[in-house]
Amino acid sequence: MIGAYRLTMNSNTVAEARIAYGGMAATPKRANAMEAALTGAAWSEEAASDAGAKAAEDFSPLTDHRATSAYRALVAANLCTRLYRDLAGIEDKLEVVRV
């Protein structure tokens, strides 16, 4: 699975978010609910985590020989939090959160 993110910031607020994932469906798809959750929010780990939880509204992942649908949904949610931590320079371990 791969996630693509484009955030436009206005100070510490997400002015615009564009998020897409490949590996969640037959073709790559934008994550509209995740984008809406981030747009207008203060950029924080909590906002990223909340947006990640919205992945379940955007996708009905497939299960195949590479991964189950539950695993794909979990990774999509946690990648959003990982994005925040990478950009913030937080290097401690990320505890996997099950949604």
Biopython code that builds the backbone (N, CA, C, O; Angstrom):
import numpy as np
from Bio.PDB.StructureBuilder import StructureBuilder

atoms = [
    (1, "MET", "N", (0.844, -1.160, 0.000)),
    (1, "MET", "CA", (0.000, 0.000, 0.000)),
    (1, "MET", "C", (0.893, 1.227, 0.000)),
    (1, "MET", "O", (1.995, 1.215, 0.548)),
    (2, "ILE", "N", (0.400, 2.280, -0.621)),
    (2, "ILE", "CA", (1.129, 3.541, -0.642)),
    (2, "ILE", "C", (0.144, 4.677, -0.417)),
    (2, "ILE", "O", (-0.989, 4.645, -0.899)),
    (3, "GLY", "N", (0.597, 5.678, 0.323)),
    (3, "GLY", "CA", (-0.199, 6.868, 0.569)),
    (3, "GLY", "C", (0.501, 8.079, -0.019)),
    (3, "GLY", "O", (1.725, 8.191, 0.061)),
    (4, "ALA", "N", (-0.264, 8.982, -0.608)),
    (4, "ALA", "CA", (0.268, 10.227, -1.146)),
    (4, "ALA", "C", (-0.450, 11.378, -0.457)),
    (4, "ALA", "O", (-1.677, 11.389, -0.360)),
    (5, "TYR", "N", (0.325, 12.345, 0.019)),
    (5, "TYR", "CA", (-0.231, 13.450, 0.799)),
    (5, "TYR", "C", (0.266, 14.781, 0.256)),
    (5, "TYR", "O", (1.442, 14.924, -0.080)),
    (6, "ARG", "N", (-0.625, 15.744, 0.173)),
    (6, "ARG", "CA", (-0.256, 17.117, -0.159)),
    (6, "ARG", "C", (-1.037, 18.013, 0.787)),
    (6, "ARG", "O", (-2.262, 18.104, 0.701)),
    (7, "LEU", "N", (-0.331, 18.667, 1.678)),
    (7, "LEU", "CA", (-0.961, 19.571, 2.635)),
    (7, "LEU", "C", (-0.514, 20.991, 2.351)),
    (7, "LEU", "O", (0.677, 21.249, 2.172)),
    (8, "THR", "N", (-1.462, 21.911, 2.310)),
    (8, "THR", "CA", (-1.161, 23.332, 2.219)),
    (8, "THR", "C", (-1.456, 23.919, 3.587)),
    (8, "THR", "O", (-2.572, 23.823, 4.097)),
    (9, "MET", "N", (-0.429, 24.532, 4.172)),
    (9, "MET", "CA", (-0.560, 25.042, 5.538)),
    (9, "MET", "C", (-0.730, 26.554, 5.545)),
    (9, "MET", "O", (-0.172, 27.256, 4.701)),
    (10, "ASN", "N", (-1.495, 27.043, 6.494)),
    (10, "ASN", "CA", (-1.634, 28.464, 6.787)),
    (10, "ASN", "C", (-1.275, 28.598, 8.250)),
    (10, "ASN", "O", (-2.117, 28.394, 9.124)),
    (11, "SER", "N", (-0.029, 28.941, 8.516)),
    (11, "SER", "CA", (0.513, 28.931, 9.875)),
    (11, "SER", "C", (0.488, 27.486, 10.364)),
    (11, "SER", "O", (1.157, 26.638, 9.774)),
    (12, "ASN", "N", (-0.259, 27.179, 11.416)),
    (12, "ASN", "CA", (-0.327, 25.819, 11.955)),
    (12, "ASN", "C", (-1.669, 25.154, 11.630)),
    (12, "ASN", "O", (-2.056, 24.177, 12.271)),
    (13, "THR", "N", (-2.369, 25.687, 10.639)),
    (13, "THR", "CA", (-3.675, 25.148, 10.257)),
    (13, "THR", "C", (-3.575, 24.548, 8.856)),
    (13, "THR", "O", (-2.912, 25.102, 7.979)),
    (14, "VAL", "N", (-4.232, 23.426, 8.657)),
    (14, "VAL", "CA", (-4.257, 22.793, 7.337)),
    (14, "VAL", "C", (-5.279, 23.542, 6.483)),
    (14, "VAL", "O", (-6.485, 23.428, 6.704)),
    (15, "ALA", "N", (-4.793, 24.304, 5.512)),
    (15, "ALA", "CA", (-5.679, 25.065, 4.638)),
    (15, "ALA", "C", (-6.306, 24.171, 3.572)),
    (15, "ALA", "O", (-7.458, 24.363, 3.183)),
    (16, "GLU", "N", (-5.528, 23.188, 3.105)),
    (16, "GLU", "CA", (-6.024, 22.273, 2.083)),
    (16, "GLU", "C", (-5.292, 20.942, 2.236)),
    (16, "GLU", "O", (-4.094, 20.908, 2.519)),
    (17, "ALA", "N", (-6.026, 19.851, 2.046)),
    (17, "ALA", "CA", (-5.431, 18.513, 2.137)),
    (17, "ALA", "C", (-5.843, 17.705, 0.918)),
    (17, "ALA", "O", (-7.009, 17.701, 0.523)),
    (18, "ARG", "N", (-4.879, 17.029, 0.336)),
    (18, "ARG", "CA", (-5.121, 16.081, -0.747)),
    (18, "ARG", "C", (-4.451, 14.782, -0.332)),
    (18, "ARG", "O", (-3.241, 14.738, -0.107)),
    (19, "ILE", "N", (-5.244, 13.727, -0.232)),
    (19, "ILE", "CA", (-4.751, 12.427, 0.227)),
    (19, "ILE", "C", (-5.278, 11.361, -0.731)),
    (19, "ILE", "O", (-6.448, 11.372, -1.114)),
    (20, "ALA", "N", (-4.395, 10.445, -1.108)),
    (20, "ALA", "CA", (-4.810, 9.326, -1.956)),
    (20, "ALA", "C", (-4.050, 8.081, -1.519)),
    (20, "ALA", "O", (-2.935, 8.165, -1.004)),
    (21, "TYR", "N", (-4.663, 6.946, -1.728)),
    (21, "TYR", "CA", (-4.028, 5.673, -1.399)),
    (21, "TYR", "C", (-4.113, 4.741, -2.587)),
    (21, "TYR", "O", (-5.107, 4.714, -3.312)),
    (22, "GLY", "N", (-3.050, 3.978, -2.770)),
    (22, "GLY", "CA", (-3.031, 2.874, -3.712)),
    (22, "GLY", "C", (-2.963, 1.593, -2.891)),
    (22, "GLY", "O", (-2.337, 1.566, -1.831)),
    (23, "GLY", "N", (-3.595, 0.549, -3.365)),
    (23, "GLY", "CA", (-3.582, -0.717, -2.639)),
    (23, "GLY", "C", (-4.780, -0.902, -1.728)),
    (23, "GLY", "O", (-4.851, -1.885, -0.990)),
    (24, "MET", "N", (-5.714, 0.022, -1.769)),
    (24, "MET", "CA", (-6.922, -0.093, -0.947)),
    (24, "MET", "C", (-8.113, -0.549, -1.786)),
    (24, "MET", "O", (-9.120, -1.010, -1.248)),
    (25, "ALA", "N", (-7.995, -0.419, -3.085)),
    (25, "ALA", "CA", (-9.069, -0.791, -4.008)),
    (25, "ALA", "C", (-8.418, -1.211, -5.326)),
    (25, "ALA", "O", (-7.194, -1.313, -5.413)),
    (26, "ALA", "N", (-9.222, -1.447, -6.331)),
    (26, "ALA", "CA", (-8.690, -1.889, -7.615)),
    (26, "ALA", "C", (-7.791, -0.832, -8.253)),
    (26, "ALA", "O", (-6.837, -1.170, -8.954)),
    (27, "THR", "N", (-8.088, 0.432, -8.017)),
    (27, "THR", "CA", (-7.276, 1.537, -8.534)),
    (27, "THR", "C", (-7.038, 2.538, -7.406)),
    (27, "THR", "O", (-7.801, 2.557, -6.440)),
    (28, "PRO", "N", (-6.005, 3.367, -7.503)),
    (28, "PRO", "CA", (-5.783, 4.404, -6.482)),
    (28, "PRO", "C", (-6.996, 5.325, -6.382)),
    (28, "PRO", "O", (-7.698, 5.564, -7.365)),
    (29, "LYS", "N", (-7.224, 5.833, -5.182)),
    (29, "LYS", "CA", (-8.426, 6.635, -4.944)),
    (29, "LYS", "C", (-8.138, 7.715, -3.916)),
    (29, "LYS", "O", (-7.352, 7.506, -2.991)),
    (30, "ARG", "N", (-8.777, 8.874, -4.076)),
    (30, "ARG", "CA", (-8.666, 9.963, -3.118)),
    (30, "ARG", "C", (-9.441, 9.608, -1.855)),
    (30, "ARG", "O", (-10.426, 8.870, -1.898)),
    (31, "ALA", "N", (-8.978, 10.147, -0.735)),
    (31, "ALA", "CA", (-9.592, 9.913, 0.569)),
    (31, "ALA", "C", (-10.341, 11.175, 0.996)),
    (31, "ALA", "O", (-9.826, 11.967, 1.785)),
    (32, "ASN", "N", (-11.542, 11.360, 0.482)),
    (32, "ASN", "CA", (-12.304, 12.595, 0.694)),
    (32, "ASN", "C", (-12.651, 12.858, 2.151)),
    (32, "ASN", "O", (-12.550, 13.999, 2.600)),
    (33, "ALA", "N", (-13.052, 11.852, 2.894)),
    (33, "ALA", "CA", (-13.406, 12.063, 4.307)),
    (33, "ALA", "C", (-12.162, 12.414, 5.122)),
    (33, "ALA", "O", (-12.231, 13.237, 6.034)),
    (34, "MET", "N", (-11.042, 11.803, 4.802)),
    (34, "MET", "CA", (-9.790, 12.139, 5.494)),
    (34, "MET", "C", (-9.391, 13.580, 5.189)),
    (34, "MET", "O", (-8.983, 14.320, 6.084)),
    (35, "GLU", "N", (-9.513, 13.976, 3.918)),
    (35, "GLU", "CA", (-9.189, 15.345, 3.523)),
    (35, "GLU", "C", (-10.068, 16.346, 4.268)),
    (35, "GLU", "O", (-9.575, 17.354, 4.774)),
    (36, "ALA", "N", (-11.360, 16.070, 4.332)),
    (36, "ALA", "CA", (-12.294, 16.969, 5.009)),
    (36, "ALA", "C", (-11.988, 17.088, 6.500)),
    (36, "ALA", "O", (-12.116, 18.164, 7.084)),
    (37, "ALA", "N", (-11.584, 15.977, 7.108)),
    (37, "ALA", "CA", (-11.261, 15.991, 8.532)),
    (37, "ALA", "C", (-10.045, 16.868, 8.833)),
    (37, "ALA", "O", (-9.984, 17.510, 9.881)),
    (38, "LEU", "N", (-9.086, 16.894, 7.922)),
    (38, "LEU", "CA", (-7.878, 17.688, 8.141)),
    (38, "LEU", "C", (-8.036, 19.153, 7.750)),
    (38, "LEU", "O", (-7.451, 20.030, 8.386)),
    (39, "THR", "N", (-8.819, 19.425, 6.711)),
    (39, "THR", "CA", (-8.954, 20.792, 6.222)),
    (39, "THR", "C", (-9.579, 21.684, 7.294)),
    (39, "THR", "O", (-10.674, 21.423, 7.790)),
    (40, "GLY", "N", (-8.848, 22.738, 7.632)),
    (40, "GLY", "CA", (-9.307, 23.682, 8.657)),
    (40, "GLY", "C", (-8.870, 23.324, 10.067)),
    (40, "GLY", "O", (-9.071, 24.106, 10.996)),
    (41, "ALA", "N", (-8.278, 22.157, 10.233)),
    (41, "ALA", "CA", (-7.853, 21.709, 11.571)),
    (41, "ALA", "C", (-6.441, 22.205, 11.875)),
    (41, "ALA", "O", (-5.624, 22.395, 10.974)),
    (42, "ALA", "N", (-6.176, 22.406, 13.153)),
    (42, "ALA", "CA", (-4.814, 22.687, 13.589)),
    (42, "ALA", "C", (-3.991, 21.427, 13.361)),
    (42, "ALA", "O", (-4.436, 20.329, 13.694)),
    (43, "TRP", "N", (-2.800, 21.574, 12.799)),
    (43, "TRP", "CA", (-1.944, 20.435, 12.482)),
    (43, "TRP", "C", (-1.377, 19.867, 13.764)),
    (43, "TRP", "O", (-0.538, 20.495, 14.410)),
    (44, "SER", "N", (-1.831, 18.676, 14.137)),
    (44, "SER", "CA", (-1.414, 18.028, 15.374)),
    (44, "SER", "C", (-1.503, 16.521, 15.185)),
    (44, "SER", "O", (-2.102, 16.036, 14.225)),
    (45, "GLU", "N", (-0.905, 15.796, 16.106)),
    (45, "GLU", "CA", (-0.993, 14.339, 16.026)),
    (45, "GLU", "C", (-2.439, 13.882, 16.200)),
    (45, "GLU", "O", (-2.871, 12.928, 15.552)),
    (46, "GLU", "N", (-3.176, 14.545, 17.058)),
    (46, "GLU", "CA", (-4.577, 14.189, 17.267)),
    (46, "GLU", "C", (-5.389, 14.398, 15.984)),
    (46, "GLU", "O", (-6.215, 13.555, 15.631)),
    (47, "ALA", "N", (-5.158, 15.519, 15.283)),
    (47, "ALA", "CA", (-5.877, 15.778, 14.034)),
    (47, "ALA", "C", (-5.523, 14.728, 12.984)),
    (47, "ALA", "O", (-6.395, 14.263, 12.251)),
    (48, "ALA", "N", (-4.249, 14.357, 12.910)),
    (48, "ALA", "CA", (-3.820, 13.332, 11.953)),
    (48, "ALA", "C", (-4.447, 11.980, 12.286)),
    (48, "ALA", "O", (-4.880, 11.252, 11.392)),
    (49, "SER", "N", (-4.492, 11.652, 13.567)),
    (49, "SER", "CA", (-5.099, 10.391, 13.999)),
    (49, "SER", "C", (-6.598, 10.373, 13.708)),
    (49, "SER", "O", (-7.132, 9.370, 13.235)),
    (50, "ASP", "N", (-7.274, 11.489, 13.992)),
    (50, "ASP", "CA", (-8.706, 11.587, 13.710)),
    (50, "ASP", "C", (-8.983, 11.442, 12.215)),
    (50, "ASP", "O", (-9.937, 10.776, 11.814)),
    (51, "ALA", "N", (-8.137, 12.071, 11.395)),
    (51, "ALA", "CA", (-8.297, 11.953, 9.944)),
    (51, "ALA", "C", (-8.058, 10.510, 9.502)),
    (51, "ALA", "O", (-8.775, 9.995, 8.644)),
    (52, "GLY", "N", (-7.057, 9.862, 10.086)),
    (52, "GLY", "CA", (-6.770, 8.472, 9.753)),
    (52, "GLY", "C", (-7.951, 7.562, 10.030)),
    (52, "GLY", "O", (-8.204, 6.617, 9.283)),
    (53, "ALA", "N", (-8.671, 7.847, 11.099)),
    (53, "ALA", "CA", (-9.841, 7.033, 11.442)),
    (53, "ALA", "C", (-10.936, 7.155, 10.383)),
    (53, "ALA", "O", (-11.790, 6.275, 10.269)),
    (54, "LYS", "N", (-10.914, 8.231, 9.618)),
    (54, "LYS", "CA", (-11.918, 8.437, 8.566)),
    (54, "LYS", "C", (-11.657, 7.571, 7.328)),
    (54, "LYS", "O", (-12.485, 7.527, 6.418)),
    (55, "ALA", "N", (-10.520, 6.891, 7.290)),
    (55, "ALA", "CA", (-10.218, 6.025, 6.147)),
    (55, "ALA", "C", (-11.311, 4.980, 5.941)),
    (55, "ALA", "O", (-11.585, 4.569, 4.814)),
    (56, "ALA", "N", (-11.926, 4.558, 7.030)),
    (56, "ALA", "CA", (-13.001, 3.562, 6.944)),
    (56, "ALA", "C", (-14.205, 4.095, 6.167)),
    (56, "ALA", "O", (-14.968, 3.316, 5.596)),
    (57, "GLU", "N", (-14.378, 5.426, 6.143)),
    (57, "GLU", "CA", (-15.474, 6.019, 5.372)),
    (57, "GLU", "C", (-15.127, 6.127, 3.890)),
    (57, "GLU", "O", (-16.010, 6.144, 3.032)),
    (58, "ASP", "N", (-13.836, 6.200, 3.604)),
    (58, "ASP", "CA", (-13.389, 6.391, 2.228)),
    (58, "ASP", "C", (-13.198, 5.098, 1.453)),
    (58, "ASP", "O", (-13.330, 5.084, 0.229)),
    (59, "PHE", "N", (-12.889, 4.019, 2.149)),
    (59, "PHE", "CA", (-12.487, 2.790, 1.474)),
    (59, "PHE", "C", (-13.197, 1.560, 2.033)),
    (59, "PHE", "O", (-13.539, 1.500, 3.214)),
    (60, "SER", "N", (-13.403, 0.602, 1.169)),
    (60, "SER", "CA", (-13.798, -0.755, 1.549)),
    (60, "SER", "C", (-12.701, -1.653, 0.985)),
    (60, "SER", "O", (-12.857, -2.232, -0.090)),
    (61, "PRO", "N", (-11.594, -1.766, 1.713)),
    (61, "PRO", "CA", (-10.422, -2.466, 1.168)),
    (61, "PRO", "C", (-10.718, -3.911, 0.801)),
    (61, "PRO", "O", (-11.587, -4.563, 1.380)),
    (62, "LEU", "N", (-9.972, -4.378, -0.170)),
    (62, "LEU", "CA", (-10.102, -5.765, -0.584)),
    (62, "LEU", "C", (-9.164, -6.650, 0.235)),
    (62, "LEU", "O", (-8.175, -6.177, 0.794)),
    (63, "THR", "N", (-9.481, -7.905, 0.296)),
    (63, "THR", "CA", (-8.601, -8.908, 0.898)),
    (63, "THR", "C", (-8.055, -9.760, -0.234)),
    (63, "THR", "O", (-8.802, -10.230, -1.092)),
    (64, "ASP", "N", (-6.751, -9.949, -0.224)),
    (64, "ASP", "CA", (-6.141, -10.835, -1.206)),
    (64, "ASP", "C", (-4.963, -11.546, -0.559)),
    (64, "ASP", "O", (-4.818, -11.511, 0.663)),
    (65, "HIS", "N", (-4.127, -12.187, -1.351)),
    (65, "HIS", "CA", (-3.014, -12.966, -0.809)),
    (65, "HIS", "C", (-1.936, -12.092, -0.158)),
    (65, "HIS", "O", (-1.074, -12.611, 0.551)),
    (66, "ARG", "N", (-1.972, -10.778, -0.385)),
    (66, "ARG", "CA", (-0.968, -9.887, 0.199)),
    (66, "ARG", "C", (-1.396, -9.315, 1.545)),
    (66, "ARG", "O", (-0.553, -9.105, 2.418)),
    (67, "ALA", "N", (-2.691, -9.059, 1.729)),
    (67, "ALA", "CA", (-3.154, -8.444, 2.980)),
    (67, "ALA", "C", (-4.668, -8.572, 3.109)),
    (67, "ALA", "O", (-5.391, -8.655, 2.117)),
    (68, "THR", "N", (-5.123, -8.586, 4.357)),
    (68, "THR", "CA", (-6.561, -8.599, 4.610)),
    (68, "THR", "C", (-7.113, -7.178, 4.547)),
    (68, "THR", "O", (-6.362, -6.206, 4.621)),
    (69, "SER", "N", (-8.405, -7.070, 4.411)),
    (69, "SER", "CA", (-9.031, -5.743, 4.393)),
    (69, "SER", "C", (-8.816, -5.021, 5.719)),
    (69, "SER", "O", (-8.615, -3.806, 5.735)),
    (70, "ALA", "N", (-8.855, -5.752, 6.829)),
    (70, "ALA", "CA", (-8.641, -5.132, 8.153)),
    (70, "ALA", "C", (-7.228, -4.570, 8.267)),
    (70, "ALA", "O", (-7.031, -3.478, 8.800)),
    (71, "TYR", "N", (-6.251, -5.313, 7.769)),
    (71, "TYR", "CA", (-4.868, -4.841, 7.813)),
    (71, "TYR", "C", (-4.694, -3.584, 6.969)),
    (71, "TYR", "O", (-4.053, -2.628, 7.403)),
    (72, "ARG", "N", (-5.260, -3.582, 5.772)),
    (72, "ARG", "CA", (-5.145, -2.415, 4.890)),
    (72, "ARG", "C", (-5.771, -1.179, 5.530)),
    (72, "ARG", "O", (-5.202, -0.090, 5.449)),
    (73, "ALA", "N", (-6.927, -1.328, 6.162)),
    (73, "ALA", "CA", (-7.580, -0.198, 6.829)),
    (73, "ALA", "C", (-6.730, 0.316, 7.982)),
    (73, "ALA", "O", (-6.615, 1.526, 8.178)),
    (74, "LEU", "N", (-6.141, -0.584, 8.735)),
    (74, "LEU", "CA", (-5.282, -0.211, 9.854)),
    (74, "LEU", "C", (-4.046, 0.548, 9.375)),
    (74, "LEU", "O", (-3.668, 1.557, 9.970)),
    (75, "VAL", "N", (-3.427, 0.075, 8.319)),
    (75, "VAL", "CA", (-2.234, 0.743, 7.788)),
    (75, "VAL", "C", (-2.593, 2.132, 7.261)),
    (75, "VAL", "O", (-1.856, 3.087, 7.507)),
    (76, "ALA", "N", (-3.694, 2.260, 6.552)),
    (76, "ALA", "CA", (-4.107, 3.571, 6.029)),
    (76, "ALA", "C", (-4.299, 4.569, 7.163)),
    (76, "ALA", "O", (-3.855, 5.713, 7.065)),
    (77, "ALA", "N", (-4.947, 4.149, 8.222)),
    (77, "ALA", "CA", (-5.168, 5.035, 9.368)),
    (77, "ALA", "C", (-3.853, 5.425, 10.026)),
    (77, "ALA", "O", (-3.644, 6.593, 10.353)),
    (78, "ASN", "N", (-2.973, 4.466, 10.221)),
    (78, "ASN", "CA", (-1.712, 4.747, 10.908)),
    (78, "ASN", "C", (-0.719, 5.521, 10.041)),
    (78, "ASN", "O", (0.142, 6.218, 10.578)),
    (79, "LEU", "N", (-0.818, 5.416, 8.723)),
    (79, "LEU", "CA", (0.071, 6.192, 7.865)),
    (79, "LEU", "C", (-0.161, 7.691, 8.024)),
    (79, "LEU", "O", (0.778, 8.479, 7.902)),
    (80, "CYS", "N", (-1.379, 8.085, 8.292)),
    (80, "CYS", "CA", (-1.676, 9.505, 8.486)),
    (80, "CYS", "C", (-0.985, 10.018, 9.758)),
    (80, "CYS", "O", (-0.415, 11.109, 9.755)),
    (81, "THR", "N", (-1.036, 9.250, 10.820)),
    (81, "THR", "CA", (-0.334, 9.622, 12.055)),
    (81, "THR", "C", (1.173, 9.603, 11.817)),
    (81, "THR", "O", (1.887, 10.477, 12.310)),
    (82, "ARG", "N", (1.655, 8.631, 11.078)),
    (82, "ARG", "CA", (3.096, 8.560, 10.766)),
    (82, "ARG", "C", (3.541, 9.794, 9.993)),
    (82, "ARG", "O", (4.648, 10.290, 10.206)),
    (83, "LEU", "N", (2.690, 10.297, 9.096)),
    (83, "LEU", "CA", (3.000, 11.522, 8.355)),
    (83, "LEU", "C", (3.251, 12.670, 9.326)),
    (83, "LEU", "O", (4.253, 13.377, 9.218)),
    (84, "TYR", "N", (2.346, 12.848, 10.264)),
    (84, "TYR", "CA", (2.529, 13.928, 11.239)),
    (84, "TYR", "C", (3.845, 13.750, 11.986)),
    (84, "TYR", "O", (4.623, 14.696, 12.104)),
    (85, "ARG", "N", (4.096, 12.560, 12.484)),
    (85, "ARG", "CA", (5.300, 12.310, 13.281)),
    (85, "ARG", "C", (6.578, 12.513, 12.460)),
    (85, "ARG", "O", (7.569, 13.031, 12.975)),
    (86, "ASP", "N", (6.559, 12.115, 11.213)),
    (86, "ASP", "CA", (7.728, 12.324, 10.358)),
    (86, "ASP", "C", (7.986, 13.816, 10.151)),
    (86, "ASP", "O", (9.121, 14.276, 10.274)),
    (87, "LEU", "N", (6.943, 14.562, 9.841)),
    (87, "LEU", "CA", (7.108, 15.995, 9.606)),
    (87, "LEU", "C", (7.480, 16.750, 10.878)),
    (87, "LEU", "O", (8.176, 17.763, 10.817)),
    (88, "ALA", "N", (7.022, 16.265, 12.023)),
    (88, "ALA", "CA", (7.331, 16.915, 13.300)),
    (88, "ALA", "C", (8.683, 16.474, 13.867)),
    (88, "ALA", "O", (9.150, 17.025, 14.864)),
    (89, "GLY", "N", (9.302, 15.490, 13.236)),
    (89, "GLY", "CA", (10.594, 15.012, 13.711)),
    (89, "GLY", "C", (10.517, 14.128, 14.936)),
    (89, "GLY", "O", (11.499, 13.990, 15.665)),
    (90, "ILE", "N", (9.363, 13.529, 15.173)),
    (90, "ILE", "CA", (9.190, 12.636, 16.316)),
    (90, "ILE", "C", (9.697, 11.253, 15.912)),
    (90, "ILE", "O", (9.177, 10.642, 14.978)),
    (91, "GLU", "N", (10.708, 10.768, 16.618)),
    (91, "GLU", "CA", (11.338, 9.513, 16.220)),
    (91, "GLU", "C", (11.063, 8.357, 17.172)),
    (91, "GLU", "O", (11.549, 7.250, 16.939)),
    (92, "ASP", "N", (10.296, 8.580, 18.241)),
    (92, "ASP", "CA", (10.011, 7.458, 19.128)),
    (92, "ASP", "C", (9.030, 6.505, 18.445)),
    (92, "ASP", "O", (8.436, 6.839, 17.420)),
    (93, "LYS", "N", (8.872, 5.341, 19.015)),
    (93, "LYS", "CA", (8.037, 4.315, 18.416)),
    (93, "LYS", "C", (6.583, 4.751, 18.354)),
    (93, "LYS", "O", (6.067, 5.389, 19.271)),
    (94, "LEU", "N", (5.944, 4.398, 17.270)),
    (94, "LEU", "CA", (4.514, 4.659, 17.091)),
    (94, "LEU", "C", (3.772, 3.402, 17.492)),
    (94, "LEU", "O", (3.969, 2.337, 16.906)),
    (95, "GLU", "N", (2.922, 3.530, 18.489)),
    (95, "GLU", "CA", (2.113, 2.386, 18.897)),
    (95, "GLU", "C", (0.979, 2.223, 17.893)),
    (95, "GLU", "O", (0.277, 3.183, 17.572)),
    (96, "VAL", "N", (0.809, 1.018, 17.407)),
    (96, "VAL", "CA", (-0.227, 0.742, 16.423)),
    (96, "VAL", "C", (-1.581, 0.904, 17.070)),
    (96, "VAL", "O", (-1.852, 0.335, 18.128)),
    (97, "VAL", "N", (-2.436, 1.692, 16.419)),
    (97, "VAL", "CA", (-3.775, 1.929, 16.934)),
    (97, "VAL", "C", (-4.758, 1.200, 16.050)),
    (97, "VAL", "O", (-4.756, 1.379, 14.832)),
    (98, "ARG", "N", (-5.588, 0.390, 16.646)),
    (98, "ARG", "CA", (-6.603, -0.337, 15.895)),
    (98, "ARG", "C", (-7.884, 0.481, 15.891)),
    (98, "ARG", "O", (-8.363, 0.919, 16.936)),
    (99, "VAL", "N", (-8.432, 0.679, 14.694)),
    (99, "VAL", "CA", (-9.662, 1.460, 14.549)),
    (99, "VAL", "C", (-10.852, 0.567, 14.378)),
    (99, "VAL", "O", (-11.975, 1.053, 14.242)),
]
sb = StructureBuilder()
sb.init_structure("model")
sb.init_model(0)
sb.init_chain("A")
sb.init_seg("    ")
for serial, (resi, resn, name, xyz) in enumerate(atoms, 1):
    if name == "N":
        sb.init_residue(resn, " ", resi, " ")
    sb.init_atom(name, np.array(xyz, "f"), 0.0, 1.0, " ", f" {name:<3s}", serial, name[0])
structure = sb.get_structure()
